[in-house]
Amino acid sequence: MPIKVYVDCTLGAGGHMEGMMQQHPELQTAVGIDVDPVAHSIAAERLAPLLGRPSGPTLHQLRGNYSDVLSLLSGCAAAGGPLVGRVDAMLMDLGVSSMQLDSAGRGFSFMADGPIDMRMDPGAALSAEELVNAAPEAELCRILRDYGEEKAWRAVARRIVTAREAGPITTTQQLVQVVGQTQLRGGNSSSSSSKRRGGGSGRGIHPATRTFQALRIAVNNEIVRLEQALPAAISCLSPGGRLAVISFHSLEDRAVKHAFMAAAGRPTPEQEALVSGPDGWRVLDSLAAAAQGRLITRKPLLAGPEEVAANPRSRSAKLRVFERAGGPAADGSSSKGSKRRRHAME
Ligand SMILES: C[S@@+](CC[C@H](N)C(=O)[O-])C[C@H]1O[C@@H](n2cnc3c(N)ncnc32)[C@H](O)[C@@H]1O
């Protein structure tokens, strides 16, 4: 299917956008969304050589959160009218960018010294410094356990609370010091011993990795924003349009999987009990009737060894794709679904 309208919900440095513009000469309207103004400047510079040709695409750069994709696209004055319902391809490449990680002043990285900031949107109210110095211990525990999957969550939270009693923790290296000394009772730890021994899924990672990841996800409210964005993004697709999401964290992948299953009319794990009950067939039927499209990837696609060698960050990437119903089928007819399902989508 030709891609006339493409929306990149995580424009970043514009790498994916550049690829789409180069590989899809039929592209007419391109929209790049990002919360980070620095990302927009970098992307604008990178994409400038591809713009301005009479037959080339028009690029709209929108600063905002992808959870607001519906209102951002509704307010975008694109040629051909409103974009909602006209998006042929949409991408979310989740998480932090290399540019953000490499900017010490943004505070995302434990490898460089800088303020503990971690806001993707520099205008957002909450920074990681406020979280580290003011969040109740129980909240720090929850963040470290759920978002960092940090085995030593209780010990790391305790160390942060003890350290901040002596004075505020303001720099990334201060935080690294605090976290780096944390030991789990029994020898399993978030510090050097887990680095040596692998520490389960934390094989060979820096002891502060999980703490920094957890704080970043909390500061930017990443999982909630993603859960809000997915159904909204699906509703923006054209018939046959596709949404691709690249995730790097198990919670992100779970949110994507569940949102896609719900949109495809399949029961999510929370609905399994209902489905296996006596009226399960009714539940299945009503879910199927409300389906908006289908899963293109039943299992997430992972990077192969060559890609991982060229781009080590892709090692933990998972790609899932959803297709909105109503697009042209391979035989040229409109794509099939049950009569009831098609009716529900009209
Ligand atoms: C992994 S980078 C994307 C890189 C991009 N695909 C490229 O090729 O350069 C993720 C980008 O998404 C942005 N971002 C993260 N969460 C966002 C959100 N909720 N709304 C809008 N942008 C977001 C970040 O600021 C960052 O620039």
The ligand as an SDF file (V2000), in Angstrom:
LIG
                    3D

 27 29  0  0  0  0  0  0  0  0999 V2000
   14.4970    6.5420   20.6260 C   0  0  0  0  0  0  0  0  0  0  0  0
   14.2640    8.2170   20.2620 S   0  0  0  0  0  0  0  0  0  0  0  0
   13.6680    8.2000   18.6120 C   0  0  0  0  0  0  0  0  0  0  0  0
   14.7560    8.2000   17.5810 C   0  0  0  0  0  0  0  0  0  0  0  0
   14.2130    8.3460   16.1830 C   0  0  0  0  0  0  0  0  0  0  0  0
   13.4030    7.1990   15.7950 N   0  0  0  0  0  0  0  0  0  0  0  0
   15.3350    8.5450   15.1790 C   0  0  0  0  0  0  0  0  0  0  0  0
   15.3710    7.8110   14.1840 O   0  0  0  0  0  0  0  0  0  0  0  0
   16.1520    9.4300   15.3690 O   0  0  0  0  0  0  0  0  0  0  0  0
   12.8190    8.5950   21.1490 C   0  0  0  0  0  0  0  0  0  0  0  0
   12.3630   10.0240   21.0150 C   0  0  0  0  0  0  0  0  0  0  0  0
   11.0220   10.0510   21.4710 O   0  0  0  0  0  0  0  0  0  0  0  0
   10.8180   11.2000   22.2360 C   0  0  0  0  0  0  0  0  0  0  0  0
    9.7420   10.8830   23.1670 N   0  0  0  0  0  0  0  0  0  0  0  0
    9.7740   10.0130   24.1970 C   0  0  0  0  0  0  0  0  0  0  0  0
    8.5890    9.9670   24.8160 N   0  0  0  0  0  0  0  0  0  0  0  0
    7.7790   10.8160   24.1400 C   0  0  0  0  0  0  0  0  0  0  0  0
    6.4210   11.1890   24.2930 C   0  0  0  0  0  0  0  0  0  0  0  0
    5.6610   10.6810   25.2690 N   0  0  0  0  0  0  0  0  0  0  0  0
    5.9000   12.0580   23.4080 N   0  0  0  0  0  0  0  0  0  0  0  0
    6.6560   12.5720   22.4040 C   0  0  0  0  0  0  0  0  0  0  0  0
    7.9580   12.2700   22.2280 N   0  0  0  0  0  0  0  0  0  0  0  0
    8.5170   11.3920   23.0800 C   0  0  0  0  0  0  0  0  0  0  0  0
   12.1280   11.4670   22.9150 C   0  0  0  0  0  0  0  0  0  0  0  0
   12.2510   12.8370   23.2500 O   0  0  0  0  0  0  0  0  0  0  0  0
   13.1330   11.0200   21.8530 C   0  0  0  0  0  0  0  0  0  0  0  0
   13.5490   12.1060   21.0640 O   0  0  0  0  0  0  0  0  0  0  0  0
  1  2  1  0
  2  3  1  0
  2 10  1  0
  3  4  1  0
  4  5  1  0
  5  6  1  0
  5  7  1  0
  7  8  2  0
  7  9  1  0
 10 11  1  0
 11 12  1  0
 11 26  1  0
 12 13  1  0
 13 14  1  0
 13 24  1  0
 14 15  1  0
 14 23  1  0
 15 16  2  0
 16 17  1  0
 17 18  1  0
 17 23  2  0
 18 19  1  0
 18 20  2  0
 20 21  1  0
 21 22  2  0
 22 23  1  0
 24 25  1  0
 24 26  1  0
 26 27  1  0
M  CHG  2   2   1   9  -1
M  END
$$$$
